[in-house]
Amino acid sequence: MSPAFKLQCHFILIFLGALRGETRYLELREVAEADPFLFFSTDLKRELSEEQLYHRSLKCIDMLSIEGQFTFTAEQPQLHCAAFFIGEPEEVISIQYDLVNIDCHGGDFLKVFDGWILKGEKFPSSQDHPLPTSDRYIDFCERGNIRSFSSSQNVAMIFFRIHETGNGFTITIKKNPNLFPCNVISQTPNGRFTMVIPHQHRNCSFSIIYPVVIKISDLILGHLNSLQLKKPSVGCGGIGDFVELLGGTGLDPSKMMPFADLCYPFHGPAQMTIGCDNTVVRMVSSGKHVNRVTFEYHQLEPYDLESSNGNSIKEYCFPSL
């Protein structure tokens, strides 16, 4: 079985689990065997980055990292479909409906979600997104007067179900600049990023869906110098501005294991090895200060586990966590 076919099968399982059920809002849940992080294979992302087509057909299960116009036409009933969109960290996703030909009264739907959902877990989490979960869905059949949508971060997705052969839709995907990117999913396992929250009461998470080594080079919180390990019931206390390092196997930062708190400003480097499927740098801001953290990261390699230094902390995800 080819890797591409395996990938497609995994996501068919995910969306079958997601779109069955009686709840009003779609969630991907109870798909224990499917591995959503196969979406982020290096070969797949290289293939996407090299694709320069402006117009092409949209697949029932798809992922797009490029701008363009995309058309889906049902060749048979398609009941469990979704497309994921991702941009660079400093971009937001714009989705415009150019043409929609679906039977809303016959059970078809076309819904946009502000973020991603995988296996019942959301990014950004409910704690980090400015809108309640119900308001992050825009249903074309309920709000057909809304012809365009702009995401709050560099990821968005659509769910759709079409029963009649020949029906479908055309959308245009664009990316717009985001001066102060808050919640981000990294497209790559290696990179460098500076997160800035300027006098805003909000939480921001930078998600890296790989086991990684993170090196914090600079942290400004507007209020002394310390990095401490996270312990039960021990964190940054009453300090309203801090950064935490999280790790886990899912997508939702609120469901991850906290490994370290950075409670006070410092100039690094401070390094941490997190051997989890997903690693998150999360900043909590009270809105009283201009907070900033600069970090770089690379995918965890065998030699990283063998080497260590005085400023390095190693944490791992175990199946029991």
C-alpha atoms as a printed R data frame, in Angstrom:
    type eleno elety resid chain resno       x      y      z
1   ATOM     1    CA   MET     A     1   0.000  0.000  0.000
2   ATOM     2    CA   SER     A     2   1.455  3.346 -1.028
3   ATOM     3    CA   PRO     A     3   2.104  6.028  1.628
4   ATOM     4    CA   ALA     A     4  -0.342  8.386 -0.096
5   ATOM     5    CA   PHE     A     5  -3.096  5.762 -0.036
6   ATOM     6    CA   LYS     A     6  -2.375  4.968  3.628
7   ATOM     7    CA   LEU     A     7  -2.644  8.661  4.436
8   ATOM     8    CA   GLN     A     8  -5.986  8.922  2.673
9   ATOM     9    CA   CYS     A     9  -7.310  5.863  4.496
10  ATOM    10    CA   HIS     A    10  -6.288  7.282  7.861
11  ATOM    11    CA   PHE     A    11  -8.185 10.493  7.218
12  ATOM    12    CA   ILE     A    12 -11.224  8.705  5.904
13  ATOM    13    CA   LEU     A    13 -11.340  6.935  9.264
14  ATOM    14    CA   ILE     A    14 -10.978 10.245 11.080
15  ATOM    15    CA   PHE     A    15 -13.834 11.921  9.263
16  ATOM    16    CA   LEU     A    16 -16.101  8.891  9.417
17  ATOM    17    CA   GLY     A    17 -15.695  9.094 13.166
18  ATOM    18    CA   ALA     A    18 -16.127 12.853 13.112
19  ATOM    19    CA   LEU     A    19 -19.210 13.269 10.994
20  ATOM    20    CA   ARG     A    20 -21.318 10.451 12.434
21  ATOM    21    CA   GLY     A    21 -23.413 11.297 15.448
22  ATOM    22    CA   GLU     A    22 -26.229 13.539 16.499
23  ATOM    23    CA   THR     A    23 -24.435 16.614 17.875
24  ATOM    24    CA   ARG     A    24 -25.099 20.029 16.352
25  ATOM    25    CA   TYR     A    25 -21.428 20.900 15.991
26  ATOM    26    CA   LEU     A    26 -19.046 18.646 14.147
27  ATOM    27    CA   GLU     A    27 -16.139 17.258 16.108
28  ATOM    28    CA   LEU     A    28 -13.573 14.617 15.261
29  ATOM    29    CA   ARG     A    29 -13.778 12.097 18.051
30  ATOM    30    CA   GLU     A    30 -13.332  8.465 19.040
31  ATOM    31    CA   VAL     A    31 -10.965  7.445 16.282
32  ATOM    32    CA   ALA     A    32  -8.430  5.649 18.389
33  ATOM    33    CA   GLU     A    33  -6.540  3.970 15.582
34  ATOM    34    CA   ALA     A    34  -6.168  6.910 13.212
35  ATOM    35    CA   ASP     A    35  -3.072  9.080 13.467
36  ATOM    36    CA   PRO     A    36  -3.829 12.672 12.401
37  ATOM    37    CA   PHE     A    37  -0.191 13.701 12.607
38  ATOM    38    CA   LEU     A    38   0.557 11.739  9.442
39  ATOM    39    CA   PHE     A    39  -0.793 14.892  7.818
40  ATOM    40    CA   PHE     A    40   2.526 16.509  8.593
41  ATOM    41    CA   SER     A    41   4.880 14.109  6.859
42  ATOM    42    CA   THR     A    42   7.879 15.823  5.311
43  ATOM    43    CA   ASP     A    43   7.188 14.350  1.871
44  ATOM    44    CA   LEU     A    44   3.596 15.595  1.893
45  ATOM    45    CA   LYS     A    45   4.574 19.125  2.852
46  ATOM    46    CA   ARG     A    46   7.334 19.176  0.248
47  ATOM    47    CA   GLU     A    47   4.811 18.084 -2.374
48  ATOM    48    CA   LEU     A    48   2.366 20.815 -1.289
49  ATOM    49    CA   SER     A    49   4.998 23.534 -1.245
50  ATOM    50    CA   GLU     A    50   6.132 22.685 -4.754
51  ATOM    51    CA   GLU     A    51   2.603 22.698 -6.181
52  ATOM    52    CA   GLN     A    52   1.993 25.997 -7.967
53  ATOM    53    CA   LEU     A    53  -1.429 25.369 -9.501
54  ATOM    54    CA   TYR     A    54  -3.791 28.292 -9.199
55  ATOM    55    CA   HIS     A    55  -6.879 26.230 -9.991
56  ATOM    56    CA   ARG     A    56  -7.488 22.574 -9.331
57  ATOM    57    CA   SER     A    57 -10.159 20.195 -8.111
58  ATOM    58    CA   LEU     A    58 -10.704 19.796 -4.390
59  ATOM    59    CA   LYS     A    59 -10.625 16.290 -2.940
60  ATOM    60    CA   CYS     A    60 -13.056 14.936 -0.373
61  ATOM    61    CA   ILE     A    61 -10.191 14.810  2.144
62  ATOM    62    CA   ASP     A    62  -7.685 17.515  1.322
63  ATOM    63    CA   MET     A    63  -5.063 19.877  2.689
64  ATOM    64    CA   LEU     A    64  -3.952 23.119  1.060
65  ATOM    65    CA   SER     A    65  -1.056 25.407  1.850
66  ATOM    66    CA   ILE     A    66  -1.301 27.520 -1.324
67  ATOM    67    CA   GLU     A    67  -3.589 30.239 -2.630
68  ATOM    68    CA   GLY     A    68  -5.893 29.558 -5.536
69  ATOM    69    CA   GLN     A    69  -9.378 28.674 -6.703
70  ATOM    70    CA   PHE     A    70 -10.580 25.177 -5.892
71  ATOM    71    CA   THR     A    71 -13.665 23.322 -7.092
72  ATOM    72    CA   PHE     A    72 -15.345 20.277 -5.635
73  ATOM    73    CA   THR     A    73 -17.840 18.346 -7.768
74  ATOM    74    CA   ALA     A    74 -19.411 15.195 -6.356
75  ATOM    75    CA   GLU     A    75 -18.996 12.185 -8.639
76  ATOM    76    CA   GLN     A    76 -20.972 10.137 -6.120
77  ATOM    77    CA   PRO     A    77 -22.547 10.899 -2.728
78  ATOM    78    CA   GLN     A    78 -19.813 12.307 -0.483
79  ATOM    79    CA   LEU     A    79 -20.959 12.305  3.124
80  ATOM    80    CA   HIS     A    80 -17.827 12.789  5.225
81  ATOM    81    CA   CYS     A    81 -15.513 15.368  3.657
82  ATOM    82    CA   ALA     A    82 -13.219 18.105  4.947
83  ATOM    83    CA   ALA     A    83 -10.388 20.295  3.737
84  ATOM    84    CA   PHE     A    84  -7.673 21.791  5.920
85  ATOM    85    CA   PHE     A    85  -6.001 25.109  5.089
86  ATOM    86    CA   ILE     A    86  -2.702 26.345  6.514
87  ATOM    87    CA   GLY     A    87  -0.559 29.422  5.937
88  ATOM    88    CA   GLU     A    88   2.684 30.795  7.286
89  ATOM    89    CA   PRO     A    89   2.705 31.872 10.961
90  ATOM    90    CA   GLU     A    90   2.214 35.540 10.070
91  ATOM    91    CA   GLU     A    91  -0.772 34.883  7.775
92  ATOM    92    CA   VAL     A    92  -4.513 34.361  8.133
93  ATOM    93    CA   ILE     A    93  -6.703 32.362  5.755
94  ATOM    94    CA   SER     A    94  -9.430 33.970  3.652
95  ATOM    95    CA   ILE     A    95 -12.136 31.730  2.162
96  ATOM    96    CA   GLN     A    96 -14.552 33.104 -0.419
97  ATOM    97    CA   TYR     A    97 -17.541 31.229 -1.848
98  ATOM    98    CA   ASP     A    98 -17.517 31.790 -5.612
99  ATOM    99    CA   LEU     A    99 -20.233 29.264 -6.476
100 ATOM   100    CA   VAL     A   100 -22.252 26.965 -4.235
101 ATOM   101    CA   ASN     A   101 -24.639 24.350 -5.648
102 ATOM   102    CA   ILE     A   102 -25.758 22.125 -2.783
103 ATOM   103    CA   ASP     A   103 -29.141 20.935 -1.513
104 ATOM   104    CA   CYS     A   104 -29.409 22.335  2.014
105 ATOM   105    CA   HIS     A   105 -32.946 20.951  2.419
106 ATOM   106    CA   GLY     A   106 -31.802 17.507  1.264
107 ATOM   107    CA   GLY     A   107 -29.164 17.095  3.968
108 ATOM   108    CA   ASP     A   108 -26.165 18.725  2.281
109 ATOM   109    CA   PHE     A   109 -24.023 21.174  4.226
110 ATOM   110    CA   LEU     A   110 -20.940 23.348  3.857
111 ATOM   111    CA   LYS     A   111 -19.399 24.667  7.085
112 ATOM   112    CA   VAL     A   112 -16.293 26.700  7.815
113 ATOM   113    CA   PHE     A   113 -14.468 26.295 11.128
114 ATOM   114    CA   ASP     A   114 -12.110 28.939 12.499
115 ATOM   115    CA   GLY     A   115  -9.181 26.660 13.353
116 ATOM   116    CA   TRP     A   116  -8.684 22.910 13.111
117 ATOM   117    CA   ILE     A   117 -10.426 19.966 14.746
118 ATOM   118    CA   LEU     A   118  -8.869 16.501 14.900
119 ATOM   119    CA   LYS     A   119 -10.192 13.597 16.969
120 ATOM   120    CA   GLY     A   120 -12.405 15.900 18.993
121 ATOM   121    CA   GLU     A   121  -9.587 18.320 19.878
122 ATOM   122    CA   LYS     A   122  -9.568 21.928 18.721
123 ATOM   123    CA   PHE     A   123  -6.802 24.326 17.823
124 ATOM   124    CA   PRO     A   124  -6.821 26.995 19.046
125 ATOM   125    CA   SER     A   125  -8.304 25.648 22.261
126 ATOM   126    CA   SER     A   126 -11.417 27.208 23.726
127 ATOM   127    CA   GLN     A   127  -9.185 28.935 26.287
128 ATOM   128    CA   ASP     A   128  -7.068 30.595 23.605
129 ATOM   129    CA   HIS     A   129  -9.619 31.559 20.955
130 ATOM   130    CA   PRO     A   130 -11.541 34.842 21.337
131 ATOM   131    CA   LEU     A   131 -14.843 33.285 20.220
132 ATOM   132    CA   PRO     A   132 -16.954 30.541 21.816
133 ATOM   133    CA   THR     A   133 -16.848 27.267 19.918
134 ATOM   134    CA   SER     A   134 -20.349 27.638 18.469
135 ATOM   135    CA   ASP     A   135 -19.430 30.993 16.912
136 ATOM   136    CA   ARG     A   136 -16.359 29.517 15.226
137 ATOM   137    CA   TYR     A   137 -18.615 27.557 12.842
138 ATOM   138    CA   ILE     A   138 -20.216 29.322  9.884
139 ATOM   139    CA   ASP     A   139 -22.872 27.193  8.175
140 ATOM   140    CA   PHE     A   140 -23.573 28.203  4.579
141 ATOM   141    CA   CYS     A   141 -27.037 26.680  4.723
142 ATOM   142    CA   GLU     A   142 -27.939 28.768  7.777
143 ATOM   143    CA   ARG     A   143 -26.064 31.942  6.826
144 ATOM   144    CA   GLY     A   144 -25.907 31.921  3.044
145 ATOM   145    CA   ASN     A   145 -25.645 35.685  2.958
146 ATOM   146    CA   ILE     A   146 -22.073 35.391  4.268
147 ATOM   147    CA   ARG     A   147 -19.944 34.790  1.169
148 ATOM   148    CA   SER     A   148 -16.488 35.203  2.671
149 ATOM   149    CA   PHE     A   149 -14.651 34.297  5.862
150 ATOM   150    CA   SER     A   150 -11.310 35.244  7.426
151 ATOM   151    CA   SER     A   151  -9.652 33.076 10.048
152 ATOM   152    CA   SER     A   152  -8.220 34.317 13.332
153 ATOM   153    CA   GLN     A   153  -4.943 32.430 12.823
154 ATOM   154    CA   ASN     A   154  -2.940 30.618 10.137
155 ATOM   155    CA   VAL     A   155  -5.259 27.575  9.990
156 ATOM   156    CA   ALA     A   156  -8.892 27.025  9.033
157 ATOM   157    CA   MET     A   157 -10.984 24.186  7.624
158 ATOM   158    CA   ILE     A   158 -14.265 23.338  5.939
159 ATOM   159    CA   PHE     A   159 -16.620 20.397  6.424
160 ATOM   160    CA   PHE     A   160 -19.013 19.406  3.661
161 ATOM   161    CA   ARG     A   161 -21.567 16.749  2.753
162 ATOM   162    CA   ILE     A   162 -23.083 16.420 -0.725
163 ATOM   163    CA   HIS     A   163 -25.589 13.742 -1.723
164 ATOM   164    CA   GLU     A   164 -26.364 14.528 -5.359
165 ATOM   165    CA   THR     A   165 -23.902 13.692 -8.142
166 ATOM   166    CA   GLY     A   166 -22.851 16.825 -9.993
167 ATOM   167    CA   ASN     A   167 -23.453 19.207 -7.108
168 ATOM   168    CA   GLY     A   168 -20.553 21.019 -5.487
169 ATOM   169    CA   PHE     A   169 -18.930 24.378 -4.916
170 ATOM   170    CA   THR     A   170 -16.009 26.596 -5.875
171 ATOM   171    CA   ILE     A   171 -13.979 28.555 -3.324
172 ATOM   172    CA   THR     A   172 -11.051 30.948 -3.526
173 ATOM   173    CA   ILE     A   173  -8.338 30.714 -0.881
174 ATOM   174    CA   LYS     A   174  -6.154 33.719 -0.120
175 ATOM   175    CA   LYS     A   175  -3.656 34.525  2.604
176 ATOM   176    CA   ASN     A   176  -3.541 37.906  4.279
177 ATOM   177    CA   PRO     A   177  -0.868 39.346  6.587
178 ATOM   178    CA   ASN     A   178  -1.295 39.176 10.350
179 ATOM   179    CA   LEU     A   179   0.785 41.830 12.128
180 ATOM   180    CA   PHE     A   180   0.597 40.140 15.543
181 ATOM   181    CA   PRO     A   181   0.142 36.399 14.970
182 ATOM   182    CA   CYS     A   182  -1.170 34.749 18.093
183 ATOM   183    CA   ASN     A   183  -2.191 31.111 17.626
184 ATOM   184    CA   VAL     A   184  -0.047 29.255 15.089
185 ATOM   185    CA   ILE     A   185   0.491 25.716 13.804
186 ATOM   186    CA   SER     A   186   3.953 25.355 12.300
187 ATOM   187    CA   GLN     A   187   4.163 23.786  8.852
188 ATOM   188    CA   THR     A   188   7.737 22.664  9.442
189 ATOM   189    CA   PRO     A   189   9.659 20.824 12.196
190 ATOM   190    CA   ASN     A   190  12.386 23.481 12.240
191 ATOM   191    CA   GLY     A   191  12.164 27.230 12.587
192 ATOM   192    CA   ARG     A   192  12.424 30.402 14.625
193 ATOM   193    CA   PHE     A   193   9.606 32.594 15.860
194 ATOM   194    CA   THR     A   194   8.957 35.674 17.997
195 ATOM   195    CA   MET     A   195   5.571 35.888 19.660
196 ATOM   196    CA   VAL     A   196   4.461 39.384 20.711
197 ATOM   197    CA   ILE     A   197   1.329 40.305 22.678
198 ATOM   198    CA   PRO     A   198   1.095 44.106 22.911
199 ATOM   199    CA   HIS     A   199  -1.044 45.171 25.887
200 ATOM   200    CA   GLN     A   200  -3.730 42.587 25.134
201 ATOM   201    CA   HIS     A   201  -5.490 40.294 27.585
202 ATOM   202    CA   ARG     A   202  -5.261 37.050 25.641
203 ATOM   203    CA   ASN     A   203  -3.521 33.677 25.418
204 ATOM   204    CA   CYS     A   204  -1.459 32.577 22.403
205 ATOM   205    CA   SER     A   205  -0.157 29.125 21.495
206 ATOM   206    CA   PHE     A   206   2.499 28.135 18.961
207 ATOM   207    CA   SER     A   207   2.059 24.465 18.062
208 ATOM   208    CA   ILE     A   208   4.791 22.251 16.575
209 ATOM   209    CA   ILE     A   209   3.440 18.840 15.642
210 ATOM   210    CA   TYR     A   210   6.737 17.019 16.105
211 ATOM   211    CA   PRO     A   211   8.972 15.971 19.006
212 ATOM   212    CA   VAL     A   212  11.401 18.895 19.204
213 ATOM   213    CA   VAL     A   213  14.248 20.631 20.944
214 ATOM   214    CA   ILE     A   214  13.217 24.200 21.843
215 ATOM   215    CA   LYS     A   215  15.734 26.917 22.665
216 ATOM   216    CA   ILE     A   216  14.329 30.098 24.255
217 ATOM   217    CA   SER     A   217  16.689 32.983 23.550
218 ATOM   218    CA   ASP     A   218  14.726 35.934 24.925
219 ATOM   219    CA   LEU     A   219  11.701 36.463 27.152
220 ATOM   220    CA   ILE     A   220  10.225 39.867 28.035
221 ATOM   221    CA   LEU     A   221   7.255 39.910 30.391
222 ATOM   222    CA   GLY     A   222   7.318 43.452 31.746
223 ATOM   223    CA   HIS     A   223   7.806 42.368 35.290
224 ATOM   224    CA   LEU     A   224  12.948 39.406 37.484
225 ATOM   225    CA   ASN     A   225  14.737 36.268 36.222
226 ATOM   226    CA   SER     A   226  13.579 32.640 36.647
227 ATOM   227    CA   LEU     A   227  12.678 29.447 34.850
228 ATOM   228    CA   GLN     A   228  11.086 26.706 36.914
229 ATOM   229    CA   LEU     A   229   9.863 23.189 36.306
230 ATOM   230    CA   LYS     A   230   6.143 22.644 36.501
231 ATOM   231    CA   LYS     A   231   5.017 20.720 39.576
232 ATOM   232    CA   PRO     A   232   1.504 19.829 40.716
233 ATOM   233    CA   SER     A   233  -0.223 22.933 42.135
234 ATOM   234    CA   VAL     A   234   2.955 24.941 41.528
235 ATOM   235    CA   GLY     A   235   3.243 27.386 38.661
236 ATOM   236    CA   CYS     A   236   3.690 31.101 38.301
237 ATOM   237    CA   GLY     A   237   1.340 31.819 41.193
238 ATOM   238    CA   GLY     A   238  -0.490 35.108 40.917
239 ATOM   239    CA   ILE     A   239   1.685 36.366 38.079
240 ATOM   240    CA   GLY     A   240  -0.626 37.213 35.207
241 ATOM   241    CA   ASP     A   241   2.019 37.125 32.465
242 ATOM   242    CA   PHE     A   242   4.028 33.969 31.810
243 ATOM   243    CA   VAL     A   243   5.028 31.382 29.224
244 ATOM   244    CA   GLU     A   244   4.520 27.654 29.566
245 ATOM   245    CA   LEU     A   245   5.904 24.730 27.578
246 ATOM   246    CA   LEU     A   246   3.408 21.949 26.909
247 ATOM   247    CA   GLY     A   247   3.549 18.524 25.320
248 ATOM   248    CA   GLY     A   248   1.025 15.882 24.338
249 ATOM   249    CA   THR     A   249  -0.334 13.550 21.693
250 ATOM   250    CA   GLY     A   250  -3.363 15.601 20.611
251 ATOM   251    CA   LEU     A   251  -4.068 19.004 19.128
252 ATOM   252    CA   ASP     A   252  -5.663 20.944 22.005
253 ATOM   253    CA   PRO     A   253  -3.132 22.810 24.199
254 ATOM   254    CA   SER     A   254  -5.570 22.831 27.144
255 ATOM   255    CA   LYS     A   255  -5.371 19.019 27.250
256 ATOM   256    CA   MET     A   256  -1.565 18.805 27.171
257 ATOM   257    CA   MET     A   257   0.925 18.087 29.940
258 ATOM   258    CA   PRO     A   258   2.649 21.241 31.264
259 ATOM   259    CA   PHE     A   259   6.411 20.690 31.496
260 ATOM   260    CA   ALA     A   260   7.823 24.098 32.422
261 ATOM   261    CA   ASP     A   261   6.777 27.600 33.430
262 ATOM   262    CA   LEU     A   262   8.737 30.676 32.495
263 ATOM   263    CA   CYS     A   263   7.538 33.168 35.059
264 ATOM   264    CA   TYR     A   264  10.026 36.023 34.743
265 ATOM   265    CA   PRO     A   265  11.959 37.779 31.991
266 ATOM   266    CA   PHE     A   266  15.378 36.458 31.040
267 ATOM   267    CA   HIS     A   267  17.891 36.468 28.222
268 ATOM   268    CA   GLY     A   268  18.745 32.872 27.283
269 ATOM   269    CA   PRO     A   269  19.584 30.513 26.088
270 ATOM   270    CA   ALA     A   270  17.361 28.032 27.895
271 ATOM   271    CA   GLN     A   271  16.805 24.746 26.118
272 ATOM   272    CA   MET     A   272  14.212 22.025 26.546
273 ATOM   273    CA   THR     A   273  13.773 18.649 24.862
274 ATOM   274    CA   ILE     A   274  10.152 17.533 24.577
275 ATOM   275    CA   GLY     A   275   9.653 14.080 23.095
276 ATOM   276    CA   CYS     A   276   5.908 14.398 22.393
277 ATOM   277    CA   ASP     A   277   3.924 14.221 19.182
278 ATOM   278    CA   ASN     A   278   2.907 17.844 19.693
279 ATOM   279    CA   THR     A   279   4.836 20.604 21.476
280 ATOM   280    CA   VAL     A   280   3.353 23.997 22.333
281 ATOM   281    CA   VAL     A   281   4.853 27.288 23.472
282 ATOM   282    CA   ARG     A   282   1.982 29.115 25.155
283 ATOM   283    CA   MET     A   283   1.990 32.708 26.392
284 ATOM   284    CA   VAL     A   284  -0.573 34.019 28.885
285 ATOM   285    CA   SER     A   285  -0.899 37.802 28.947
286 ATOM   286    CA   SER     A   286  -2.768 40.022 31.394
287 ATOM   287    CA   GLY     A   287  -2.841 42.951 28.986
288 ATOM   288    CA   LYS     A   288  -0.789 45.156 31.320
289 ATOM   289    CA   HIS     A   289   2.510 44.750 29.457
290 ATOM   290    CA   VAL     A   290   4.059 44.177 26.065
291 ATOM   291    CA   ASN     A   291   5.107 40.531 26.305
292 ATOM   292    CA   ARG     A   292   7.523 38.858 23.915
293 ATOM   293    CA   VAL     A   293   9.227 35.489 23.617
294 ATOM   294    CA   THR     A   294  11.736 34.442 20.958
295 ATOM   295    CA   PHE     A   295  12.531 30.777 20.393
296 ATOM   296    CA   GLU     A   296  13.913 28.407 17.813
297 ATOM   297    CA   TYR     A   297  13.143 24.735 17.396
298 ATOM   298    CA   HIS     A   298  14.245 21.671 15.475
299 ATOM   299    CA   GLN     A   299  12.924 18.150 15.199
300 ATOM   300    CA   LEU     A   300  14.248 15.806 17.873
301 ATOM   301    CA   GLU     A   301  17.105 13.646 16.592
302 ATOM   302    CA   PRO     A   302  18.853 10.686 18.281
303 ATOM   303    CA   TYR     A   303  21.946 12.757 19.036
304 ATOM   304    CA   ASP     A   304  19.775 15.254 20.956
305 ATOM   305    CA   LEU     A   305  18.924 12.517 23.449
306 ATOM   306    CA   GLU     A   306  22.583 11.715 24.006
307 ATOM   307    CA   SER     A   307  23.845 15.262 24.449
308 ATOM   308    CA   SER     A   308  22.927 17.659 27.251
309 ATOM   309    CA   ASN     A   309  24.139 20.838 28.875
310 ATOM   310    CA   GLY     A   310  23.542 22.844 32.025
311 ATOM   311    CA   ASN     A   311  20.685 24.805 30.513
312 ATOM   312    CA   SER     A   312  18.892 21.808 29.038
313 ATOM   313    CA   ILE     A   313  15.806 20.057 30.423
314 ATOM   314    CA   LYS     A   314  14.513 16.790 29.027
315 ATOM   315    CA   GLU     A   315  10.864 15.770 29.234
316 ATOM   316    CA   TYR     A   316   9.090 12.914 27.509
317 ATOM   317    CA   CYS     A   317   5.549 11.834 26.768
318 ATOM   318    CA   PHE     A   318   4.681  8.420 28.059
319 ATOM   319    CA   PRO     A   319   1.667  6.354 26.958
320 ATOM   320    CA   SER     A   320   0.140  6.672 30.436
321 ATOM   321    CA   LEU     A   321   0.047 10.481 30.265
